[in-house]
Amino acid sequence: MGTSIASVVEGAHEGAAMSWEELRALPPLVSVVTAARALGIGRTTAYRLIKEGTFPVRTLPLGGSTKVSTASLWEVLGA
């Protein structure tokens, strides 16, 4: 059973491990680990959500890695 986007976003506002200043200073694309930290979730959860297609932020597969759009991250977090 998948995790809902709403529950991820709700948790993000309660336990975000990144300040607004840090969020605004991010480059245009960040790693999944950085995005997970901003959302207040763990790396494993983030990759599971991506695999399920329920990660609340736009992801971009680049070569052998996945990057996350910082603009989409800001949108979800209301930055």
C-alpha positions in Angstrom: 0.0 0.0 0.0 1.4 3.4 -1.0 1.9 6.5 1.1 -0.3 9.5 0.2 1.2 12.8 -0.9 -0.8 14.6 1.7 0.7 12.6 4.6 4.2 13.3 3.3 3.6 17.0 2.9 1.9 17.2 6.4 4.9 15.5 7.9 7.2 17.9 6.1 5.8 21.0 7.8 6.1 19.4 11.2 9.6 18.0 11.0 11.5 19.7 8.2 15.2 19.5 8.8 16.0 22.4 6.6 15.6 26.1 7.3 13.8 28.5 4.8 17.2 30.1 4.1 18.7 26.7 3.2 15.8 25.9 1.0 16.0 29.2 -0.9 19.8 28.7 -1.4 19.5 25.3 -3.1 20.6 25.0 -6.7 18.0 24.3 -9.5 18.3 20.5 -9.1 19.1 18.6 -5.9 19.7 15.0 -5.0 16.9 12.8 -3.7 18.6 12.8 -0.3 18.6 16.6 -0.1 14.9 16.8 -1.1 14.1 14.1 1.4 15.8 16.2 4.1 13.8 19.2 3.1 10.6 17.2 3.3 11.5 15.8 6.7 11.5 12.2 5.4 14.2 9.6 5.2 16.2 8.6 2.1 14.6 5.1 2.0 11.1 6.5 2.2 11.9 9.1 -0.6 13.1 6.4 -3.0 10.1 4.2 -2.2 7.8 7.0 -3.0 9.6 7.7 -6.2 9.3 4.0 -7.2 5.6 4.1 -6.3 5.1 7.3 -8.3 3.8 9.2 -5.3 6.8 11.4 -4.5 5.2 14.8 -4.1 8.0 16.7 -6.0 9.0 16.5 -9.7 11.9 14.2 -10.3 14.2 14.0 -13.2 16.1 10.9 -14.2 19.6 11.9 -15.3 21.9 9.1 -16.4 22.2 6.7 -13.5 20.8 9.1 -10.9 17.6 11.0 -10.1 17.5 14.7 -9.4 14.7 16.7 -7.9 13.5 20.1 -9.2 14.1 22.7 -6.5 11.2 24.9 -7.8 8.8 21.9 -7.3 10.2 21.4 -3.9 9.6 25.0 -3.0 6.1 24.8 -4.3 5.2 21.7 -2.2 6.8 23.4 0.9 5.2 26.8 0.3 8.6 28.5 0.1 
